[in-house]
Amino acid sequence: MDPLNNYSVFWVAIWLLDLGYYNRLLAGAVDALLAIESESHSSKFVDGIELSTKIEASVIRGGTRNNGYRVAFYVLVFCALLAGIVVSAYNLYRTHSG
């Protein structure tokens, strides 16, 4: 198997982990911190911290925020891997056809 194909699988796995799991955790943490920050302006004491509750809710509902930079990063990685696969396939074809 071409080593480049192994890298392709690796990057697809990273993409799935990032968008499917870590982005949800981050979104929940940001929601919770924004709520704490908002409450801190109107009160000297915050009644309850909901950080883990909001993170869990974000993971369960599957919400993701649109992030163009992340999409651009993965598009660049995809294009580089695709170009590598095309070059590898061409070289393989050329080697075996001659």
Sequence and secondary structure as in RCSB ss.txt:
>XXXX:A:sequence
MDPLNNYSVFWVAIWLLDLGYYNRLLAGAVDALLAIESESHSSKFVDGIELSTKIEASVIRGGTRNNGYRVAFYV
LVFCALLAGIVVSAYNLYRTHSG
>XXXX:A:secstr
  HHHHHHHHHHHHHHHIIIIIHHHHHHHHHHHHHHHHHHHH SS S   HHHHHHHHHHHT     HHHHHHHH
HHHHHHHHHHHHHHHHHHHHHH 
